[in-house]
């Protein structure tokens, strides 16, 4: 297997620019791997954001419910 360090990202016209089939395939694989890694990273970041947002909403809801319960019992005791 040959290693091509200076390959650009894959494009459909690489054969017109003089790249060999092996270079085109390697460039496609690298570009595809890079895109896959970026999608995974984005999905992981979105997941972390969603978890943090859910935690914040849950804590706010709990505080609101606790305040409402205290308010209800105060009105009942009056």
ChimeraX attribute file (.defattr): number of C-alpha atoms within 10 A of each C-alpha:
attribute: neighborCount
match mode: 1-to-1
recipient: residues
	/A:1	4
	/A:2	7
	/A:3	8
	/A:4	11
	/A:5	7
	/A:6	7
	/A:7	14
	/A:8	14
	/A:9	15
	/A:10	17
	/A:11	11
	/A:12	8
	/A:13	10
	/A:14	16
	/A:15	12
	/A:16	8
	/A:17	7
	/A:18	10
	/A:19	14
	/A:20	12
	/A:21	11
	/A:22	12
	/A:23	19
	/A:24	21
	/A:25	13
	/A:26	18
	/A:27	22
	/A:28	18
	/A:29	14
	/A:30	16
	/A:31	16
	/A:32	14
	/A:33	12
	/A:34	13
	/A:35	12
	/A:36	12
	/A:37	12
	/A:38	12
	/A:39	12
	/A:40	12
	/A:41	12
	/A:42	12
	/A:43	12
	/A:44	12
	/A:45	12
	/A:46	12
	/A:47	12
	/A:48	12
	/A:49	12
	/A:50	12
	/A:51	12
	/A:52	12
	/A:53	12
	/A:54	12
	/A:55	12
	/A:56	12
	/A:57	12
	/A:58	12
	/A:59	12
	/A:60	12
	/A:61	12
	/A:62	12
	/A:63	12
	/A:64	12
	/A:65	12
	/A:66	12
	/A:67	11
	/A:68	12
	/A:69	12
	/A:70	12
	/A:71	11
	/A:72	11
	/A:73	10
	/A:74	10
	/A:75	9
	/A:76	8
	/A:77	6
	/A:78	5
